[in-house]
Amino acid sequence: MTALAYIGAALAEIAGCFAFWAWLRLDKSIWWLVPGVASLCLFAYLLTLVDAEHAGRTYAAYGGVYIGSALVWLWLAEGIKPDRWDTIGAVVCLLGAAIILWGPRSP
């Protein structure tokens, strides 16, 4: 469930932020903001579904997932294939996210 919540949150956040990008940088209609804001609300909701004791840890671990998802967006939505440095960086971030979320904690 945690992985699905993170992936869904990342897609929702990227789509919502892209709606603002499209409006402000690509001269799209202001109506792009309606689904964009709804998508950002979905993003916030999905993060609450992550099974973690503290919000800060949830958000920190989410950062790694967001970076990987942003590179997938770069490739699929913008047509720019991530290079090896993008890939290596994303893997490092995902490892860091896993350590933050699932690392052993003392009571």
C-alpha positions in Angstrom: 0.0 0.0 0.0 2.8 2.4 0.8 4.4 2.1 -2.6 1.1 2.7 -4.4 0.3 5.7 -2.2 3.8 7.2 -3.0 3.5 6.5 -6.7 0.0 7.9 -6.9 1.0 10.9 -4.9 4.0 11.6 -7.1 1.9 11.4 -10.3 -0.8 13.6 -8.8 1.8 16.2 -7.6 3.6 16.3 -10.9 0.4 16.6 -12.9 -0.8 19.4 -10.6 2.4 21.3 -10.8 2.6 20.8 -14.6 -0.9 22.4 -14.9 0.6 25.5 -13.3 3.7 25.2 -15.6 1.5 24.9 -18.7 -0.6 28.0 -17.7 2.4 30.2 -16.7 5.1 29.0 -19.1 3.3 27.5 -22.0 0.5 30.1 -22.3 -2.3 27.6 -21.7 -5.7 28.6 -20.5 -6.2 29.4 -16.9 -8.7 26.5 -16.9 -5.7 24.2 -16.7 -5.6 25.1 -13.0 -8.9 23.4 -12.2 -7.7 19.9 -12.7 -4.3 21.0 -11.5 -5.6 22.1 -8.1 -7.7 18.9 -7.8 -4.6 16.8 -8.6 -2.6 18.6 -5.9 -5.4 17.9 -3.4 -5.3 14.2 -4.3 -1.5 14.3 -3.8 -1.9 15.6 -0.3 -4.6 13.0 0.5 -2.6 10.1 -0.8 0.4 10.9 1.4 -1.9 10.5 4.4 -2.3 6.8 3.4 1.3 6.0 3.9 1.9 3.7 6.9 4.4 5.7 8.8 4.4 7.0 12.4 5.5 10.5 11.6 4.5 12.9 8.8 8.0 14.3 8.5 9.5 10.9 7.8 6.7 10.2 5.3 7.5 13.4 3.4 11.2 12.9 3.5 10.9 9.4 2.1 8.5 10.6 -0.5 11.1 13.0 -1.9 13.0 10.0 -3.4 9.9 8.7 -5.1 9.1 12.1 -6.4 12.5 12.4 -8.0 12.2 9.1 -9.8 8.7 9.9 -10.9 9.7 13.3 -12.2 12.3 11.6 -14.4 9.7 9.2 -15.7 7.5 12.3 -16.5 10.5 13.9 -18.3 10.7 10.9 -20.5 7.1 10.1 -21.1 5.4 13.5 -21.1 8.2 15.7 -22.4 10.0 13.3 -24.6 13.4 13.7 -23.0 15.1 10.5 -22.1 16.9 10.6 -18.8 20.6 10.1 -19.0 22.8 7.8 -16.9 23.4 10.6 -14.3 19.6 11.1 -13.9 19.2 7.4 -13.4 22.1 7.1 -10.9 20.8 10.1 -9.0 17.3 8.7 -8.8 18.5 5.3 -7.6 20.6 7.0 -4.8 17.5 9.0 -3.8 15.3 5.9 -3.8 17.8 4.1 -1.6 17.8 7.1 0.8 14.0 7.1 0.9 14.0 3.4 1.7 16.5 3.9 4.5 14.4 6.8 6.0 11.1 4.9 5.8 12.2 1.4 6.7 15.4 1.8 8.7 15.5 0.2 12.1 14.4 2.5 14.9 15.2 2.3 18.6 12.1 2.4 20.8 
